[in-house]
């Protein structure tokens, strides 16, 4: 409007070279001094280009880039958010008083070819609205057509065909109104006024002054008025809220399908949200089934063993999809999605923060079993993919305040120690029921068997899987020994302790890792052991000494 006022001023006073600049500087003042009516869009166009052909030519430059000019007149965040809502089926009809093509362009960007109505002669051949993915009805026409409605006189009424289509939409669909003042479009105001009691809700977003006409229409139809949001804010926020509801109501996808989707999304930066949602949904399944209703934390002593075995098997089953996603995701990732894997553990660690006040301690500790399994899976996958630097963060974060420890915060290498989570006698009872006899390291044995299936696609060979599993156990134990506290210095005791070549002639896992300890060791470079080689060497020495004092007789 500012630019057009300047053009009108230049034409009316061609002898004054400053006329345009003065009008542009204060268009309202110039218009009041030189015309007999208030400055408005309708009056301005009537004065600048009274005939349809001249108006179409004049307006084109505001919608199309000049030759050689970068096209900066593209869809806004609001247009693109509306396109996303159309794509998911939430919006089927768009009524617009604008005659630009930004809505159509936003829809085309997401692969949708809209049915567009901008002239009355298009209505007769219109596909039924219910059978069209989306119909864009341009009530005031398209800027490239001569059949535009811009002035007050032109907006007094609509052609009969357009009026009938508009009444049908207003009767059959719910409405979100945004960016409409209701001041100038008399025919549209009358159509909304004449609509019978609405079957579906009306939401009216207003930003700034709410005109009397708009207020009256909102009151007539009991509209929900949304204050203070512009179009970009309104529609992008709406997309976020609708997607949040989708995540709550979407049925869990099958495990193998989830793994396939993860592999497709992992290398594609445009599918990062899909990847996040896959993992997050799998975590939510675990969280949703970890309440005392599903996993009791209190049981009579006579039935404690049964409750323990039931909870362990339940957590194992609930975690199955997540463990498959983590095994495949971490293995194939190049490190750019580590925050996704680590967030899964962060959410699972918080399960023990919601434990009811009364509980059996051994059952309550099991609430960290999904976090332990997830961390172990991340660790073994990191070893298999030669990304052991990931262990530095996976075994140090997130910190968690251990109960009855004076709110001392510890890393996963300490509070997720499998001996603390999985009660030895409880596992013995489970093992005896299936196999008879006892295991030397029941936690290690049970977790190794539990995680074998999630790694089947990543590492088909049992021998290679067992080696990676033992190496992770060993490295986790070294990190657990890296503490000044004698109470906390406790390894993740596992079957790697059974290695009879430990320390002899440079053979075995202990000797291999000892030979790797240099300043460039990946775990040191990632911050484990404070980045200090001497601390890593001391941790290995402590682990060897602990084995000598506490190792089983074999």
Buried (B, 14 or more C-beta within 10 A) or exposed (E): BEEBBBBBBBEBBEEEEEBBEBBBEEBEEBBEEBBEEEBBBBBBBBBBBEEBEEBBEBBEEEBBEEEEEEEEBEBBBBBBBBBBBBBEEEBBBBBBBBBBBBBBBBBBBEEBEBBBBBBBEBBEEBEEBEEBBBBBBBBBBBBBEEBBBBBBEBBEEBBEBBBEBBBEBBEEBEBBBBBBBBBBBBBBBBBBEEBEEBEEEBBBBBBEEBBEBBBBBBEBBEBEBBEEBBBBBBBBEBBEEEEEEEEEEEEEBEBEEBBEBBBEBBEEEEBBEBBBBBBBBBBBBBBEBBEBEEBBBEBEEEEBBEBBBBBBEBBBEBBBBBBBBBBBBBBBBEEEBBEBBBBBBBBBBBBBEEBEEEBBEBBBBBBBBBBBBBBBBBBBBBBBBEBBBBBBBBBBBBBBEBEEEEEBEBBBBBBBBBBBBBBBEBBBBBBEEEEEEEBBBBBBBBBBEBBBEBBEBBBEEEEEBBBBBBBBBBBBBBBBBBBEEEEBBBBBBBBBBBBEEBBEEEEBBBBEBBEEBEEEBBBBEBEBBEBEBEBBBBBBEBBBEBBEEEBEEE
